Every structure is written in structure tokens, then in C-alpha cells.
Amino acid sequence: MTQPSIDRSAIRPIQLRELRLENNLVLAPLAGVSNFPFRLISREAGAALSFTETVSAKGLVMGGAKTRRLLETSPREAPVAFQLFGSEPEILGEACRMLDADGAVWVDLNVGCPVKKFIKNRAGSSLLRDLPHAGRIVRAMRKNFSGTLSVKMRTGWDSESIVAPEFARIAADEGAELISVHGRTRAQQYTGRADRSIIRRVVEAVPEVPVLANGDIVTPTDVFEMLAETGAAGVMIGRGAMGNPWIFEQALSLARGAPARRPTRAERLATIEKHIAWIQRAFTDSRALSANLKKYVSAYSRGLSGSVKFRQRVLESHDVDEILELTRSYFAVVKRTPALRDEERAA
Ligand SMILES: Cc1cc2nc3c(=O)[nH]c(=O)nc-3n(C[C@H](O)[C@H](O)[C@H](O)COP(=O)(O)O)c2cc1C
């Protein structure tokens, strides 16, 4: 099999004032997924930074216990980027002030979420329809936060209004120090492909600010292709890391000139056991615990032999001990399916 060309120097640190990211591979904010246990797993697998699930600025300011839970972290995962959503500059400013007082080092603004509830509240990708207002939000956040401030956006509202390069410029002028771009419009939701040419235009619009390119990175070679095609400072990986946190170490491995080795069965099982233990510690409520176990063990089984049946049994179970038993017996003996998994293209 011919090797795609790999520019090994594409993996490099990112320096942001006094904060240095050891490499340019980052875990994306994923609501319901990038919680504390999964962020730790991703960091251990080599991601230099992870983003929290999106957190309501209003919820934070109002002192909501549920919101606070989403912000749980530990020095072990420092630095972590807290992603906020909202629509009012004063509220986002106040949320930043509170996080600053709590010692947070990184806050990110959600300008991408396409979900109706967000749009109705003029948050998420809705902000792409009113750039001066979105700019005022960034300004209010900057005024109230001394750490790293970043913005994550989609390319535009729809294909007729590609505003990411323009908004990146506005955000940078208002003090954003890093920009992440998911190469899809709000109208696309998750259909089609992430448009790398628009990400490149964002990179060119803010030459002094590092840009993280995001969308559809599912293999370690995708990392290098994305960086080569966009000129971005780094990549942000979301769905491609779910069930496959090894994508981070595989990309780092390629950058060292080594093969992108798949985890052995024992290594896979060890990671899953660790993840389970952290989930058990993080979620004491039995429904949340069971839902989280199901979500992640199912993701880890993707592409493995007999995984459809395994997932079916796990999803049907209402008993945590049974889920654990099913998981341990499945992953202790499982083989990969004969069809090559994606990451093997790079191995
Ligand atoms: C389940 C799920 C939850 C997400 N939650 C968030 C979120 O909270 N904040 C955000 O900015 N983007 C969110 N996204 C978008 C991702 O961060 C990312 O931009 C998108 O999935 C494209 O990257 P990928 O192809 O690597 O997954 C979410 C995506 C998914 C699939």
C-alpha cells in the first residue's frame, strides 16, 4: 500500500502568550461526550488540550448546580478550555469574570451549535447572522477574562453567507487568541463534507492568530491532510476520537516517523477499564452512570467483530453490573473485523 505523504513537522506545539500546548491536536467540545472522564482519556492518548461540553453562561451566572457539574475538572487535565454559549454580552462577560476568579485558564465561545433550542435563543451558530453583536460578546468576554480566549465557529449560516473569515477577523480584533472552524455551515448540520478551502480562508484572514481546523478527521492521515490543505496551526477532532482516542497517539506516532500502530487487544481493554473507572467516579447517579457506560463502550466496539450484537445487548441492559460483565467478556476476546478499519490505512 502506498503511503500518503506525511509532513512530520506539521505536528508542533502552539504557544499562546505564556501557555504552551505541547502539540496541535485538540479534542473538540462535544455535548454529552467531552465530559471529564473522556477528556482525561483523550489527554492521556496525546491530545494537548480538550474542550468541555458547551456550558450555559446564563446557567453559570444563575448558579445552576447542573451547569457547575459540567465545569468539573482537576489539575490532571490542565489546561482545559471551558466552552460557553449564550447571546448576551453582559451575561457572557459575567460568566467569564466568574471563571476568571475561579482560576480558569481558557474560555471558548460557541458560535457553531446548530440546534434549534440554541438558535431560538440567538446563541450558537445564530450569532453568525449578526456579526457586530457576536463581536460585542467577544469584547465583553475579553474585558472580563485574563486567560486564553477563543472562539469556535461554523463557516456561516448557509452557503449564501460564508462569514467565517470575516468573523474570525472581528473576533481576533476583539481579543480572541485562537479560532476553531468547523468547515460546515449551519444549514449543512452534519451533512456533506467539511470545506477545507473555507478553513484556509479563515487562516489567511487572521495570520497572527492560530486556527484549529475541524471536521471529518477520522484517521491519523486525515490530520496531516487537513493541516496541509488549510495551513491551520492545528486540528480539532470530535467524532473521530469517540471510541478511538488512539487517533491522537497515532498521529503523534506518524510525526515521529513511526507507524500509526493500532492498540492491541490488551491495550484497548486497559483503556476501556480506565475509562469505566473514571465514569464510575464521575457519575454516581445510576441512570447517568448506565447511560454513560453504554455510550462509550458502544463507541469502543465500532468496527470490531460481533459489535452489532454486543451493542444491542448492552443497550438493552438496565443493570450496571451486567453492562460491565458484557463489556469485559466482549473486549477480552474480540477480534477486529477482516475489513480494515480506517486507521489502518495509515499503518
Ligand atoms: C454529539 C456532538 C456534540 C457536539 N457538541 C458541541 C458543543 O457542545 N460545542 C461545539 O462547539 N460543538 C459541538 N459539536 C460539534 C463538534 O465540536 C465538531 O465541530 C463537529 O462534530 C465536527 O467535527 P468532527 O467531524 O471531528 O466531529 C458537537 C458534535 C457532536 C457530534
PDBQT file of the ligand as one rigid body, heavy atoms in Angstrom, charges set to zero:
ROOT
HETATM    1  C1  LIG A 401     -22.543  14.749  19.832  1.00  0.00    +0.000 C 
HETATM    2  C2  LIG A 401     -21.942  16.066  19.435  1.00  0.00    +0.000 A 
HETATM    3  C3  LIG A 401     -21.917  17.108  20.348  1.00  0.00    +0.000 A 
HETATM    4  C4  LIG A 401     -21.362  18.337  20.000  1.00  0.00    +0.000 A 
HETATM    5  N1  LIG A 401     -21.327  19.336  20.928  1.00  0.00    +0.000 NA
HETATM    6  C5  LIG A 401     -20.719  20.518  20.624  1.00  0.00    +0.000 A 
HETATM    7  C6  LIG A 401     -20.596  21.538  21.604  1.00  0.00    +0.000 A 
HETATM    8  O1  LIG A 401     -21.024  21.388  22.741  1.00  0.00    +0.000 OA
HETATM    9  N2  LIG A 401     -19.988  22.699  21.230  1.00  0.00    +0.000 N 
HETATM   10  C7  LIG A 401     -19.494  22.899  19.968  1.00  0.00    +0.000 A 
HETATM   11  O2  LIG A 401     -18.937  23.965  19.680  1.00  0.00    +0.000 OA
HETATM   12  N3  LIG A 401     -19.572  21.928  19.042  1.00  0.00    +0.000 NA
HETATM   13  C8  LIG A 401     -20.170  20.755  19.342  1.00  0.00    +0.000 A 
HETATM   14  N4  LIG A 401     -20.211  19.762  18.409  1.00  0.00    +0.000 N 
HETATM   15  C9  LIG A 401     -19.512  19.944  17.126  1.00  0.00    +0.000 C 
HETATM   16  C10 LIG A 401     -18.099  19.363  17.210  1.00  0.00    +0.000 C 
HETATM   17  O3  LIG A 401     -17.315  20.047  18.157  1.00  0.00    +0.000 OA
HETATM   18  C11 LIG A 401     -17.401  19.414  15.839  1.00  0.00    +0.000 C 
HETATM   19  O4  LIG A 401     -17.329  20.754  15.427  1.00  0.00    +0.000 OA
HETATM   20  C12 LIG A 401     -18.140  18.612  14.778  1.00  0.00    +0.000 C 
HETATM   21  O5  LIG A 401     -18.564  17.366  15.272  1.00  0.00    +0.000 OA
HETATM   22  C13 LIG A 401     -17.240  18.382  13.547  1.00  0.00    +0.000 C 
HETATM   23  O6  LIG A 401     -16.035  17.764  13.925  1.00  0.00    +0.000 OA
HETATM   24  P1  LIG A 401     -15.803  16.161  13.794  1.00  0.00    +0.000 P 
HETATM   25  O7  LIG A 401     -16.121  15.784  12.373  1.00  0.00    +0.000 OA
HETATM   26  O8  LIG A 401     -14.370  15.970  14.163  1.00  0.00    +0.000 OA
HETATM   27  O9  LIG A 401     -16.761  15.520  14.745  1.00  0.00    +0.000 OA
HETATM   28  C14 LIG A 401     -20.809  18.545  18.712  1.00  0.00    +0.000 A 
HETATM   29  C15 LIG A 401     -20.852  17.497  17.792  1.00  0.00    +0.000 A 
HETATM   30  C16 LIG A 401     -21.403  16.264  18.126  1.00  0.00    +0.000 A 
HETATM   31  C17 LIG A 401     -21.409  15.174  17.107  1.00  0.00    +0.000 C 
ENDROOT
TORSDOF 0
